[in-house]
Amino acid sequence: MKLRTLVHDHLPNAVVAAAIFTLYNAYTGGLADPITIGTEFIAYVVAIFIGFVVITPVLDKAVSSVTT
């Protein structure tokens, strides 16, 4: 897959999920410093995006092998 397609497909979902995790951590008192909040948000976006990019082809291949 091309990088543009991967970013278009998975980055919006990663940003929303990272925002939810970051807001939850800030709400529960785990984060107080704006730099920490930004760092956590970026780390979540990168980790979730990489997870989507790696897991999606594996799941697609597993589902296609089961149906055929």
N, C-alpha and C positions, 0 to 999 in steps of 0.2 A: 504494500500500500504506500501511497505517497504521503509525505508529511502533511501536506495541505488537507488531504482527506481525513487523516487521523485527527488533526487539530479541529477540523470542522465537526467531526462526529463526537469526539470525546471531551474536548476542553470545556464546553459549557456545562456539561454534567459534573465535571471535576470541580469547577468553580462553585457551583451551587452546593455540592456536598462539602467542600472545604469551608464555605461560608457557614453552613449549618454546624459543623464541628467546632469552628472557631467561636461562633456565637454561644454555643453551649458551654464551651470552656470558659469564656468570659462571664457568662451568667452564673456559673457555679463557683466562681471565685478563683479559678486556676490561673487566670491571666489578668494583669492589671496594667502593665506597661504597654504603651502603644507600639514600641519596637518589638516587644515579645509577641504581641497580637499579630503584627505584620509578618514576623518571621514564621510563626505557627501557620498562618494562612498560606504563605508561599510554600512551606514544606508540605502541607496537606494537599495543595493543588498539584504539586509535582508528584507526590506519592500516589494520589488517586488517579491522575492522568496516566502514569506508567502502569498502574494496575489495570486500568481499562484497556490500554493498548496491548498488554500481554495476555490478559484473560479472555478478551473478546474473540480472538482467532482460535484459541484453544476450545472455547465453548462452541463456536461455530463448527469446528471440525468434529467435535464429539457429537453434536446434535445431527450433523449431516451423515455421520457414519452409522448412527442408530437408525435413522429413517430409511437408509438404502439397503 
